[in-house]
Amino acid sequence: SNPAKVNVAGDYSHKLPLTYQVRALPNDRESLSRIAGYDFVYGDISRWPELYETNKELIDRNYQQYMQGADKPKFLRAEDFILPGQVLKIPR
């Protein structure tokens, strides 16, 4: 076994979901760090770059479309722009 992957609670990566559908939250937005922090995803907000790298093509494509139509963009980085309904792959 790879000691870098083992933690005190054991390795539960086989129980992680394969995908996550971004939700519309009342008065808030989901973010990659929020999703990474969910216990049923990773339980660790610092793992958001894994979500971005795995879903980079989808996120970047949507962000480029957003930037083309935005006079004063609110989101300045592609990784900050995820949309309700997007289905993100969860890397293990």
HUWOBEL-V322421 format. One record per backbone hydrogen bond with DSSP energy under -1.0 kcal/mol. CO is the residue of the C=O (numbers start at 1). NH is the residue of the N-H. If there is no record, write none. Layout:
BEGIN
co,nh
CO,NH
CO,NH
END
This chain:
BEGIN
co,nh
2,5
7,10
12,15
13,16
18,90
20,88
22,85
25,28
31,35
32,36
33,37
35,38
36,44
38,41
38,43
44,47
45,48
47,50
48,52
49,53
50,54
51,55
55,59
56,60
57,61
58,62
59,63
60,64
61,65
62,66
63,67
64,68
65,69
77,80
78,81
83,86
86,22
88,20
END
